[in-house]
Amino acid sequence: MNKPIITIIPNKKKLSENDYYIIATVFGFIFGSLLYVFFTPNYFGDNGKKTEIDIPNGSSFIKVVDMLYDKKIIPNKTNMKIAGFLYGAERKIKAGRYEIPNGLSYMQLTNLLTKGGTEPQLLVTIPEGIWQHNLAKILRVELNIDSTEFMKLSSDKIFLERYEIEANAIEGYLLPETYYFHENMTAEEVIIKLKSEMDDIFDDEAMKRMEELKMTKHEILTLASIIDGESNVLEEFHKISGVYHNRLRKGIM
């Protein structure tokens, strides 16, 4: 004969008023902390100041967070990433030019970036090996940039020193590529954008290679321009580069 199965059900202890108070306090603290972190205004500079930021097409949310942090619009990258996650903004950030008011919280800023910039973008291609005066013409036609102002800034020593360009002109320091530009950009803004794109090429690996070659950025760009002038065939660049580096190594003019 089978023995009866006896199930012992433990007595459930009822929560006391004190327990409920502790739980409510913990949840209240967590909720309050979230409100404080993500909904408290973030101030940069003077309280009445605004700042602009350009977000190119195809920018990842992580890159946008880095841009915001570099411009001191946000004090903490992690908090912005969490706000973006809570908002589902990773794939909703829209390219454009934004005017960021001072004192936006992380959530307000995320909301602004998902609505899109206020100015449309124009697609402009800058071809390889273009001379500066021809680039000025393209920018005048496509963006209504003042050609005279562009050429003046291109050789302005004070302007060049401000952006660490070790040359008598900006020729060779602007990366030829297809870009998205905003309407009403100034000549200075265009130059800064192109210079910034060129600077991105000189990452840690490139800087390490420069040290090995004992060459400066200006020397690298000068040699690159010479190699580009030798041929229009990309596959030939490596061979041409090798010839010039051998000459430099041997001290040949």
Secondary structure, DSSP 8 states (H G I E B T S, - for coil): ----------------HHHHHHHHHHHHHHHHHHHHHHHS-B--SSTT-EEEEEE-TT--HHHHHHHHHHTTS-S-HHHHHHHHHHHT-TTT---EEEEEETTB-HHHHHHHHHH--SB-EEEEE--TT--HHHHHHHHHHHH---HHHHHHHHT-HHHHHHTT--SSS-TT-S--SEEEEETT--HHHHHHHHHHHHHHHS-HHHHHHHHHHT--HHHHHHHHHHHHHH-S-GGGHHHHHHHHHHHHHHT--
